């Protein structure tokens, strides 16, 4: 059995999908990872090693900046993109039995190429957009209509209820009912498969010796805005100092901003941190709401203060708040006092944030292993149907 998984080079997509590649290999599949280079990104050596024997194929280039520009330009950009043809060519060359496509607007041309190749395909998501009702997509992403029109014109199914693509065969959402609740749109063929972020190498592991210096008698607040959205020094400084004003120990992932932030000496910072390990120690996580971060915080039973900065992050903020796993602040409303008040609330054991997170643990599962099982089962079913 040969399976392809198509995604971008962004860390927020590689992190959850490297375990999927490995789970498929453990299930006996030959796997090809098809990568769209986002803004010139490449697969680094450490992540490449985490992929085992999987083949890696470059598909083409996608640019992120146009998605923050005039939405009216998106349709023509997709229509003229070479990515659709490049994707179809790579799929014909690699000849998989099935393709699992990372469903997000920037991969829309690749979805069209996958559909045109004739290879059976499924959709998988690296955020909660695929099950979020359109009414909760804050102001709706302005390019939704452009993407939907482009995809449906080329035969790819489109859910108007969620403004996201759909496969006619398999649609996998790495989430749990405790997070998305009754609001989730899953009655059109979407299956929940558990949370990403289970134990296992994924090629982004680092060490942080200062963890041993954390004061065990003080609450620990962890701050991270991820690897793309962290370059907001004023916002980061306000958040960190607001958290520190509670008397908590603060540890922050700040990229290359350490010198610029000029933080108190007892705040621990690093360019990049072993997030799962830090979350296991933290009492509160202040995050931009990237879905991997949210999922890992749920697994660690760490309440969240979500400050959504862009794209899908308001969706995660909505679901975190509605699930009672944390609270949210709009970036424009972030002040030192607002952060202090929010962290104080999250540290209050009487508010039951940890109790709700603890109750959700039996649902978390291993989304990579469950995804592999469903993909293998789907391919076997397609083979049997083809033999009739």
N, C-alpha and C positions, 0 to 999 in steps of 0.2 A: 504494500500500500504506500502511495506517495502523496503527501499533503504539502501544500504551500500555505504560508501565512504572509500576508502583505500588510506592511505598516510603514511608518516613517522613522527617521533616525532620532526623533525627539526622545529624551530620556523618559518622559511621562508615558511614552508608548512602548519603548523597549523594555522598561522595567517589568510591566505585567506580562509581556509576551515572551520574554526569554524563558520563564518557567513553563509557558504553554508549549513552546518548541521542545523543551526537554521532556515534558510529560508525553507529548506525541511520540518522541523517540523511545521513551520507556515502554510505550504501548506497542512498539514494533513497527512504527511508520518511518519511512525515509522522509525527511523534512527539508524543504527549501524555504529560507527566509528571504522574501522579496522586499527590498528596502527602497523607499522614496527618500532621497536626500532633502531634508528640510533646511533651507537656507545654507546649503553647502555642507551640512553635517555628515559625518561618517561614523561607521561602527568602530569604536576604539578596540584596542587589542584585548583589554580585560574582558569586555563584554563578548568579543568574538570567542574567547576561550571558554566562556560560560555556555556557549551554544553546542558544545560537544562536536559531533560529526555532521551537524546540519550544514547544508550548502547555503551560501549567502550570495544573492544576486542583486546587483544594482539595477533599478528600474528606470529612474529618471529623477528630475529635480522638481521640487515644489517650493514656492516662496510664501512666507508668512505675511509679509507687509500688506499685500493687496487685500487681505481679509479685514484690515482695519481702515481701508480706504472707502471710496464710493461703492456702495453695494451694487449699483447698476453696472459696474465694470466686471462683476464676477461671472455673469453668464457668458459674455464674449470671451473672457479669459479662459474659462473652462472649455469652451467650444474650440478655441484655437490651440489649446495645450497639446503637446505631443505625447503626454503621459498615457492617454488612452491607447494609442497605437503601440507605444513602448511596452505597456503592460501586456497587451495581447501577444506581442512578439515573444516576450519572456515566458509567458505561460505556454505558448506552443512549443518553445524550445525545451522547457523543463518538464512538460507533459505530466502534471500532477493529476491524481484522481479527483482531488477536491481542493478548493481554495477557501481559506478563511480570511476575510477582508476586514481590516480595521475601519470601522464606519465612522467617519468624520468628514466635514465639508471639504477639507483640503485633499482628501483621497477620492473625491467624486470622479475625477477623470479616470483614476485607476479602476473604480467600480465599473465604469462604462467599458473600459478595456477588458476587464474580467468577463463581463456579460457577453461582449462580442467574441471572446475566445471560444465560447462554447463549453468551457470547463464548469462543472457544477460548483456553486459557491455558497458560502454562508457569511453572515455578518457577525462581528463581535465589536464591543465598545470598550473604550478606555475612560469613559466618563458616564454620567447618568443621563445624558441627553437622549438616549434611545428609548427611555421609558418615561421621560418627564413630559407631562401634559403641556401643550403649547401655551396654556394660560400661565404657567409658572416659568416660562422662559422669559426672563425679565425684559419687557419691551420687545420680545422676540428678536433673535439675531436678524439683522436687517437683510442679510444675504440669503436667508432661508428660501425665499420664493425663487430666487435665481437658481439655487442649487436644485430645488425640487423640479423646476421646469426643465433644467438640463438633463437630469437623470431620467425623468419619465419620458422625455423625448427619445431617449436612447434605450428604453425598455426596462430600466431599473425601477423597481417598486419604491413608492414614497409614501410614508405615513404622514398625513396631514395633521393627525392628532398630536404627534410628537415632533414633526418637522425633522424626520430622519429617514434614512434609507432602510429598506427591508429586503431580505432574501426570500424567495419562494420556498426555500428548503430548510434553512436553519438560521435562527437568530438567537445569539447567546449574550446575556447581560450579566457581567460579573458583579452581582449585588445580592442583597438579602432582603426578605420582607420587613425585617425590623428596621431597616434604614429607609426604604422607599414607601412602605405602608400601602394603604388602599389607593393612594394617588397614582401609583405606577401603572402605565399603559402596557399591559402584558397579554391582553386578550386577542392580539393579532399575531400570535405565533412566537412571541419572545419568551425565552426560558431563563430564569435566574439560575446561576451556577455557583453561587458562593462568592466570597470576597477575594480580590487579589491580595497579595502581600503575605502569603503563607511562607513558612520557613523554606530555605533553599537558596543556593547561589544564583545570582543574576548578573554578576559582573560589575556591580557598583560598590562593592564592599571596601570600606576604608577603616582605619583605626583612629581612635581618639583617646590618648592616654589621660587627658584631663578629666575624663569621667570618674576616675578614681579619686579626684580631689573634690567631688561634689559633697557638700555638707549634708549628711543624712538627717540632720535635725531641722532642715528648712524645706519647705515645699520647692519643687523643681518645675520651672516653666521653660518649655522648649519653644523657640521661635524659628520658623523657616518659611520663606516664600518661594521655595523651589529653586530650580536652576535657570529659569528663564525670566521670572518676574521679580527677582530679588533687587534689581537695581533701582531702588527707591530709598535713598539714604535717609531722607527726612522722615518718611513714614516708618522705616525700620527703627530709627533712633527713638521716635515717639513711642512706638510699641514696646521696645525693650525697656526704656526707662519707666514707662507706665507699669509694666509687669514687675519691675524691680521695686517699685514704690510699695508693693504689697508686703515686702520683706522676703519674698521668694528668691531663691537662687535662679539665675537665668542663664541658659545656654542657647546660643544662636548660630545658625548657619547663615553666613553673610557674604559668601563669594569673595570678591576682591575689595570689599568695602571696609575692612577692619579699621584701617588708619583714618578713613574719612568719617567714620561714625563717632570716634572719640568717646568711647563708652567708659563707665566706671570700671575700676580694676577688678572687681569681683564678678563681672560678667564674662563668661567664657564664650569665645567665638572661634569659628573655624571656617575655611572656605566651603567645606562640604563635610557632612557628618554621617556616621552610621545610624541612619534614622530609626530603623527598627529597634536597635539596641538602646538608643536614647529614649524613645517613646516608652520602652518597658520600664524606665526609671522615672519618667516625667509624671507630674500631677496634672498639668495643663499643657495643651499644645496650641500655640497661636500660628495659624496657617492661612495661606491664600486660598485654600480649598481645592487644590489639585486632587484628582480622585485617588491617586495612589496614596497620597498623604492621608486623606480621609479614611481610606480603607485600613491603612496600617494603624491609625490612631484607634479605630474601633477594635481591631484585634488586640491592641495593647490596653484597652479599656481606659483610655486617656481622654477626658473631656476636651472639647475643642472650642476655641474662639476663632471663627472663620471671618477673614477680611477678604472678600472676593474682589479680585483685581481685573479680571478679563474673561472672555470667551465662556467656557462652561462653568466657571467657578461659582457664579451666583446660583446655578442649579444645585451644586453640592451644598452650598450654604443653606438653601431652602430645605433640602432633605435632612441635613444635620439638625437644624432647628426643629423641624416638625417631628423628628424621631426622638427629640429630647436628649441628644448626644452632645449638645453644646449650644452655643449661641453665635450670633453674627453681628458685625458692625460694618456699615458701609464705609469705604475708604474716606469719603468726605466728612464723615462723622467721627473719625479717629482723633481723639485728643489723649493726652497723657491720663487725665482723670477718667475718661471713658474706658480706657484699657484697664486701669486700676480697678474700677468698679466691676468690669466684666470678669476679670481674673478672680477677684474676691468672691464673686458669685459662683464661679466654676469650682473654686476650692472649698466651698461650703458643703460639707457632707449631707446636710439636711436637704439639699436641692436634688439629690438622687441621680445625678448624672452618671456616676459610676455604677450605680445599681442597674440602670437601664442598659448600660454598655455590657455589664456582666451578664445580664439576662439574654443578650443577643449572641453570646459566644457559641452556643450550640448550632447556630445557623451558619457560622462563618465558613466552615468547610475548607476545601482546597479547589479554588476555581480553575486552576490550571489542569489538575487531574480530572475534574468533572468535564471540562471542555474537551480534553483528549478523548474521554470515553464517548461523549456524544458525537464527536467528529468521526471517530472510528466506526461507531454504530451506524451513522448516516451513510458512510461510504459502503459498508457491508450491505445495507438495505438497498442502495442504488445499484450495486452489483447484482443482487438477487433479482431485482426488478428488471434489469437489463438482460438477464438470462432467460426470462420468461418468453 
